[in-house]
Amino acid sequence: MYILPFQQLTNTQRLTIALVAFTGIGLALYVLMEHIRKTNDAYFYFNQGVTKLQLYAFSLVLNLIVAIIIYLVFK
Amino acid sequence: MKHQLEIDSVQKSFATKRILSDVYLRTETGNIIGILGRNGCGKSTLFKIIFGTLGAENKFVRIDNVIHKKPYFTREITYLPQDNFIPKHLKVSHAITLYISKDKREEFLNDVLIERIKHQKIKHLSGGEQRYLEIKLILYTSSKFVLLDEPYNGLAPNKIDLVNQLILDSAKHKGIILSDHAYSNVLHVANRICLINNGALYDIKDKKELVRFGYLTDAMLASV
């Protein structure tokens, strides 16, 4: 029995929603990371031994986790 | 045990202009090196190359005889950039938690100014308060070497004395390289002076050499 209407979505629809969320959040995180990289804020992280690559990798992992959660919630 | 930082064969150009040419610098914990030079001579460029966030045509950075391509990744070296670097949305207390280890936190917070601002957000601090916080954070990290690029920027005279004392205290267990246009402060706090002139780094043995290189006038030197 489905409690909420979005729980009736097909696998393809769920995947599409997750992909749209991944792309949207990815773009937002990319803009944020570019802002950090181009301003002095980046030195706040560099001084803790974090590299530019790790900053981008962290945002990618965060984005993936959010997309997977969205995909699973719509089950 | 003393630690060593060695920078060797640094060459850097922007377009066709050679900024740094075969720069060599060696220091160890306990030393404070003051780097002087005119605007655009390459002081900040040299700091970023040492820290590892700016590439160079050629460079070797060794910490305790181990070459590092990106020294900041080792956390053995920290860098205070010219402009404010703590993200504005952070709270002072959050920045302190991220930067200062638990065993040093009580000592760090034992400061009238820090105590007063510790619950505020960075964006609500004045330029001087923010600069003082940044310098203290950088000096209290566990790194062996610290690069301070224009630390006196925006500091009131009473804060300058506090910062000088912080630098002198930190130099007991760290190697410090600083650069600032407030040359009197640099000359006061540093135990070794270098000058960047035409891309080369000169060791200044006598302050009169600063006049000979055209960095200071006789009157300026007399007032130091």
Interface residues (C-beta under 8 A of the other chain):
Chain A: I36 N40 D41 A42 Y43 F44 F46 N47 Q48 G49 T51
Chain B: F51 T53 K70 Y72 F73 T74 R75 T78 Y79 P81 D83 N84 F85 I86 P87 A95 L98 Y99 I138 T141
